[in-house]
Amino acid sequence: MIWKATHHKLALGCSLISIFLIFLDTTIVNLALPIIEHSFRTSRYAIEWIINGYTISFAAILLGAGALTDFFGIKNIFLIGLFIFAFSSVGCGLSHTINFLNGFRVLQGIGAALILPSSLKLATRGILEQDRKLIISYWAAAGGLGLAMGPFLGGVLISIFDWYSIFFINIFICLPILIYIFFYFPKEKPNFKFKFDFLGQILLSSSLACLIFFFVELPNLGLTSYIVQTSFLIFFITISTFIIYERKIANPLLPIQIYKNLNILITSLQGFLFNFMFYGILFTLTYYYFGYLKLSILYSGIAFLPFTGFVVIGNLYSHKMSKKYGDLKTLQIANCFILLSILIIVMSLYFKLNETILFVVLPIIGLSSGLIVPILTSQVLHGSVSTLHGSISAGFNTLRQLGGAVGIAIFGPLLGLKQDMLTGIVICFILCSISALISLVSNFFIKKPTTT
């Protein structure tokens, strides 16, 4: 089959829609959480797994998804990922218990992880080198737009239908893409010469799952619980084995030596801290709008726009800011604005000042957050050889997703404190400010790039 220019455009469209969809599903569920909690009459701890189940499976599989794409081919992995995503979306919408819903969310995260690298390769397949940067910027913007629009679209769908609609909507988007790619995208033969680190993938997935289980269940069961103790013990054993094993094999899932480069290590930790803060704010605002201010689902979704909408604007202006002030300076400015803005929110909530202060400050946090992500993504690759870029980028994105999961695991119990909800909300924002402060300080330890 001749791969014509028309097919290039349609494949690009499929790629952009799919990346929009998987990031949309990281935030579209936020406003559904209180509704699902009430509908299933379940605990806050179980509800956290609706987000964390997706995030952790996404993070764990993402590290090896790029290698799987190289092994089985773009078309095969993209179709498998999209089918898993669509199938699990149906399962989520039809779930009648919280355990079934959480199980299908884990499956959905696996599908999303397979879609991410294969969709990028789908978008850039066969294009000219001078067009590659532009296509990648479109691809990244589509993901950012999905992340930003999630709470708003979730609010609209839930207010018109019910919580299950946020999952069923995926079917109508996935089906035409599946049909088009299946029939029109060129077939590829698996690259059997490529060796995939299956054991490393299993060890990493197990360790991440046990770590998040430990954080989620610790406030519920306590440190004396054998389940909590066992989960931490398994985490320690699996992550230790993973590190030792990855240092010895020829084709590791994650080359551990890359973190000897201080710049890569600090920037990766900044990615963790950023998602801890960002997802923490999203999670906290959900309960602040719907639980404390008693806004309707629709108005709660609209109330997110001053925050999430400005993230997209920040993404678009990030390159210009970086070019004018440099990466480090831009990161310092953005983190300063985030820190000051969160402190203003803490003071306004603590002293119960007018709520409009929040809506004035949130756009600043959103804009600053939008500036940070593209720069961190670029900064983590500075000073490293190109052959390690895939591993460094995958490790960076995995740590980012882990940061979001840890944030939600910690913030969930705080928002369910027996004292008034406002106290828990204030504590959550204080933790976000600490995260921003650590990120700001860590910028001063980044040195001029050196080759890894």
C-alpha positions in Angstrom: 0.0 0.0 0.0 1.3 3.5 -0.9 1.2 5.7 2.1 -0.2 9.0 0.6 -0.1 12.5 1.9 -3.8 12.3 2.7 -3.1 9.3 5.0 -0.3 11.2 6.7 -2.8 13.9 7.7 -5.4 11.4 8.8 -2.8 9.4 10.8 -1.7 12.7 12.4 -5.4 13.4 13.3 -5.7 9.9 14.8 -2.6 10.5 16.8 -3.6 13.9 18.1 -7.1 12.7 19.1 -5.8 9.6 20.9 -3.2 11.6 22.9 -5.9 14.1 23.8 -8.1 11.3 25.0 -5.6 9.5 27.3 -4.7 12.8 29.1 -8.4 13.8 29.2 -9.0 10.6 31.1 -6.5 11.5 33.8 -8.6 14.5 34.8 -12.1 14.0 33.5 -12.9 11.7 36.5 -12.1 14.3 39.1 -15.6 15.7 39.4 -17.1 12.3 39.3 -15.3 11.2 42.4 -17.8 12.5 45.0 -20.7 11.2 42.9 -19.2 7.7 42.6 -18.3 7.8 46.3 -21.9 8.4 47.2 -23.3 6.1 44.6 -21.2 3.1 45.7 -21.3 4.1 49.4 -17.6 3.4 49.6 -14.6 5.0 51.4 -12.3 7.8 50.3 -9.5 5.3 50.2 -11.2 3.1 47.6 -12.1 6.2 45.5 -8.5 7.3 45.3 -7.8 4.1 43.3 -10.0 5.4 40.5 -7.3 7.9 39.7 -4.3 6.0 41.1 -5.2 2.8 39.4 -5.0 4.6 36.0 -2.0 6.6 36.9 0.2 3.8 38.3 -0.5 1.3 35.5 0.1 4.2 33.1 3.4 5.0 34.7 4.6 1.4 35.1 3.9 0.3 31.6 5.0 3.6 30.0 8.7 2.8 30.7 8.5 -0.3 28.5 5.8 0.8 26.0 8.3 2.6 23.7 10.4 -0.6 23.5 7.3 -2.7 22.9 6.5 -0.4 20.0 9.9 -1.0 18.5 9.5 -4.7 19.0 6.0 -5.3 17.7 5.6 -2.3 15.4 3.6 1.0 15.6 0.4 -0.3 14.1 0.2 -3.4 16.4 0.9 -1.6 19.6 -1.3 1.4 18.8 -4.3 -0.9 17.9 -3.8 -3.1 21.0 -3.5 -0.1 23.3 -6.6 1.6 21.8 -8.6 -1.6 21.9 -7.7 -2.1 25.6 -8.5 1.5 26.3 -11.9 1.3 24.6 -12.8 -2.1 26.1 -11.9 -1.0 29.6 -13.9 2.2 29.1 -17.0 0.1 28.5 -16.1 -1.9 31.6 -15.7 1.3 33.7 -19.1 2.6 32.6 -20.9 -0.7 33.3 -19.2 -1.3 36.7 -21.6 -1.9 39.6 -19.0 -2.1 42.3 -16.0 0.1 43.2 -13.6 -2.9 42.8 -14.7 -3.6 39.2 -14.4 0.1 38.4 -10.9 0.3 39.9 -9.9 -2.9 38.1 -11.0 -1.5 34.7 -9.2 1.8 35.4 -6.0 -0.2 35.9 -6.6 -1.8 32.5 -7.4 1.6 31.0 -4.1 2.9 32.2 -2.2 0.0 30.5 -4.0 0.9 27.2 -3.1 4.5 27.6 0.6 3.7 28.2 0.7 1.7 25.0 -1.0 4.5 23.1 1.4 7.2 24.2 4.7 6.3 22.4 3.0 4.6 19.5 0.8 7.6 18.8 3.9 9.8 18.7 5.6 7.5 16.2 2.3 7.3 14.3 2.3 11.1 14.0 5.9 11.4 12.9 6.1 8.4 10.6 7.4 9.4 7.1 7.5 13.1 7.7 10.5 15.4 6.8 13.0 16.1 9.5 12.3 19.9 9.4 8.6 19.2 10.1 9.3 16.9 13.1 9.5 19.6 15.8 6.3 21.2 14.6 4.4 17.8 14.6 5.7 17.0 18.1 4.6 20.4 19.4 1.1 19.7 18.0 1.2 16.3 19.7 2.2 17.8 23.1 -0.3 20.6 22.8 -3.1 18.0 22.2 -2.1 16.2 25.4 -2.1 19.4 27.4 -5.5 20.4 26.0 -6.9 17.0 27.1 -5.5 17.5 30.6 -6.9 21.0 30.8 -10.4 20.2 29.4 -10.9 17.1 31.5 -12.7 18.7 34.6 -14.8 21.0 32.4 -16.0 18.2 30.0 -16.5 15.9 32.9 -18.7 18.5 34.6 -20.8 19.0 31.4 -21.3 15.2 30.8 -22.1 14.3 34.4 -24.6 17.2 34.7 -26.4 16.1 31.5 -26.2 12.3 31.9 -24.4 10.6 34.8 -20.9 9.6 35.9 -20.7 6.6 33.5 -21.0 9.0 30.5 -17.4 10.1 31.0 -16.3 6.6 30.1 -18.8 5.7 27.4 -17.8 8.9 25.4 -14.4 7.2 24.8 -16.1 4.5 22.6 -17.4 6.9 20.1 -14.0 8.4 19.7 -11.9 5.2 19.7 -14.0 3.1 17.3 -13.5 5.2 14.1 -9.8 5.5 14.8 -9.5 1.7 15.3 -11.2 1.1 12.0 -9.1 3.6 10.1 -5.7 2.5 11.4 -6.6 -1.2 11.0 -7.5 -1.0 7.4 -5.3 1.9 6.1 -2.1 2.0 8.1 0.7 -0.1 6.5 1.4 -3.5 8.1 4.7 -4.0 10.0 6.7 -7.0 10.9 7.8 -7.5 14.5 11.5 -6.8 15.1 12.5 -10.1 16.8 16.1 -9.0 17.0 15.1 -6.5 19.6 15.3 -7.8 23.2 12.6 -6.6 25.6 13.3 -6.5 29.4 10.2 -8.4 30.5 11.5 -9.2 34.0 12.4 -5.5 34.6 8.9 -4.5 33.5 7.3 -6.9 36.0 9.6 -5.8 38.9 9.0 -2.1 38.3 5.2 -2.5 37.9 5.1 -4.6 41.2 7.2 -2.1 43.1 5.1 1.0 42.0 1.8 -0.8 42.8 3.0 -1.8 46.3 4.4 1.7 47.0 1.1 3.4 46.2 -0.9 0.8 48.0 1.2 1.5 51.1 0.6 5.3 50.9 -3.2 4.8 50.2 -3.9 2.2 52.9 -1.5 3.6 55.6 -3.9 6.2 57.0 -6.8 3.7 56.8 -5.2 0.5 58.3 -2.2 2.0 60.2 1.4 1.1 60.3 0.8 -1.9 62.5 -1.3 -3.6 59.8 0.3 -6.7 58.3 -1.1 -5.8 54.9 0.6 -2.3 55.0 3.9 -3.7 56.3 3.9 -6.5 53.7 3.2 -4.0 50.8 6.2 -1.9 51.9 8.4 -5.0 52.2 7.4 -6.2 48.7 8.1 -2.7 47.4 11.6 -2.7 49.0 12.5 -6.1 47.7 11.2 -5.5 44.1 12.7 -2.1 43.7 16.1 -3.3 45.1 16.0 -6.3 42.8 15.1 -4.0 39.9 18.0 -1.7 40.5 20.5 -4.6 40.8 19.1 -6.4 37.8 19.1 -3.3 35.6 22.7 -2.6 36.3 23.8 -6.0 35.1 21.8 -6.7 31.9 22.8 -5.5 28.4 19.4 -4.0 27.4 17.9 -2.6 30.6 14.4 -1.2 30.8 15.9 1.8 32.6 19.7 2.4 32.6 20.3 3.3 36.2 23.6 5.0 35.4 21.8 8.0 33.8 21.0 9.2 37.3 24.7 9.7 38.1 24.2 12.9 36.1 23.0 15.4 38.7 21.1 17.5 36.2 19.0 14.5 35.1 18.4 13.4 38.7 17.3 16.9 39.8 15.1 17.5 36.8 13.4 14.1 37.2 12.7 14.8 40.8 11.3 18.2 39.8 8.9 16.3 37.5 7.8 14.2 40.5 7.3 17.3 42.6 5.4 19.1 39.9 2.9 16.3 39.4 2.6 15.9 43.1 1.6 19.6 43.3 -0.5 19.8 40.1 -2.6 16.6 40.6 -2.9 17.5 44.3 -4.4 20.8 43.4 -6.8 19.2 40.9 -7.9 16.7 43.5 -8.2 19.3 46.3 -10.2 21.7 44.1 -12.7 18.9 43.3 -13.7 18.6 47.0 -13.4 22.3 47.6 -15.8 23.2 44.8 -18.3 20.4 45.2 -17.9 19.5 48.8 -17.2 22.8 50.5 -18.6 25.5 48.3 -21.5 23.2 47.3 -21.3 24.1 43.6 -23.2 22.0 41.1 -21.2 19.6 39.0 -21.6 21.9 35.9 -20.4 25.0 37.8 -17.6 23.0 39.4 -16.4 22.1 35.9 -16.5 25.7 34.8 -14.7 26.8 38.0 -11.7 24.6 36.9 -11.2 26.6 33.7 -9.3 29.6 35.3 -6.7 27.0 36.4 -6.6 24.4 33.7 -7.4 26.7 30.7 -4.3 28.8 31.4 -2.1 25.6 31.4 -2.6 25.5 27.6 -1.6 29.1 27.3 1.5 28.5 29.3 2.4 25.6 27.1 2.2 27.8 24.0 4.4 30.6 25.5 6.9 28.3 27.1 9.3 28.2 24.2 9.3 32.1 23.9 9.9 32.5 27.6 12.7 29.9 27.5 14.3 31.6 24.5 14.2 35.0 26.1 15.2 34.2 29.7 16.7 30.7 29.5 15.4 27.4 30.9 16.6 27.8 34.5 15.5 31.4 34.8 12.0 30.5 33.4 11.7 27.6 35.8 12.7 29.8 38.8 10.2 32.5 37.8 7.4 30.0 37.3 8.1 28.2 40.6 8.2 31.6 42.4 4.8 32.5 41.0 3.3 29.1 41.9 4.7 29.3 45.4 3.5 32.8 46.1 0.1 32.1 44.6 -0.4 28.9 46.7 0.5 30.8 49.8 -2.1 33.5 49.0 -4.7 30.7 48.6 -3.6 29.2 52.0 -4.0 32.6 53.7 -7.3 33.4 52.0 -8.8 30.0 53.0 -7.4 30.0 56.5 -8.8 33.5 57.3 -12.0 32.7 55.3 -11.6 35.6 52.9 -13.6 36.1 49.8 -13.6 33.1 47.4 -12.9 35.4 44.4 -9.2 35.6 45.5 -8.9 31.9 44.6 -10.1 32.6 41.0 -7.7 35.5 40.6 -4.7 33.4 41.7 -5.5 30.1 40.0 -4.8 31.4 36.5 -1.3 32.4 37.6 -0.7 28.8 38.9 -2.1 27.4 35.6 0.0 29.7 33.4 3.2 29.0 35.4 2.5 25.2 35.3 2.1 25.4 31.6 5.5 27.1 31.3 7.2 24.4 33.5 6.3 21.1 31.8 7.8 21.7 28.3 11.0 23.1 29.8 11.4 20.2 32.2 10.8 17.8 29.3 13.6 19.5 27.4 15.9 20.2 30.3 16.0 16.5 31.4 17.7 15.6 28.1 20.4 18.4 28.2 23.9 17.1 28.3 23.0 13.4 27.5 23.9 11.4 24.4 21.0 10.9 22.0 21.0 7.1 22.4 19.8 7.5 26.0 17.1 10.1 25.3 14.4 7.4 25.1 15.3 5.9 28.5 15.7 9.3 30.1 12.4 10.6 28.8 10.6 7.4 29.8 12.1 7.5 33.3 11.2 11.2 33.7 7.6 10.6 32.6 7.3 7.6 34.9 8.5 9.7 37.9 6.0 12.4 37.0 3.1 10.0 37.0 4.3 8.5 40.3 4.4 12.0 41.8 0.7 12.5 40.9 -0.2 9.2 42.4 1.7 9.8 45.7 0.0 13.2 45.9 -3.5 11.8 45.6 -2.7 9.0 48.0 -1.6 11.6 50.6 -4.2 14.2 49.9 -7.2 11.8 50.0 -7.1 11.0 53.7 -6.5 14.7 54.5 -9.7 15.7 52.6 -11.5 13.1 54.7 -10.4 14.4 58.1 -13.0 14.2 60.8 -12.6 18.0 61.5 -14.1 20.4 59.0 -13.1 19.8 55.4 -11.6 23.3 55.1 -8.8 22.3 57.4 -7.8 19.4 55.2 -8.0 21.6 52.1 -5.6 24.1 53.7 -3.2 21.4 54.7 -3.2 20.1 51.1 -2.4 23.5 49.7 0.4 23.8 52.3 1.9 20.6 51.0 1.6 21.9 47.5 3.5 25.0 48.5 6.3 22.9 50.1 6.6 20.9 46.8 6.9 24.2 44.8 9.5 25.5 47.3 11.7 22.4 47.0 11.5 22.6 43.2 12.5 26.3 43.3 15.5 25.6 45.6 16.6 22.6 43.6 17.0 24.8 40.4 20.0 26.4 42.0 21.8 23.0 42.1 21.5 22.4 38.4 24.9 22.8 36.7 25.8 23.5 33.1 25.1 20.4 30.9 27.7 17.7 30.9 27.5 14.6 28.7 26.3 11.4 30.2 
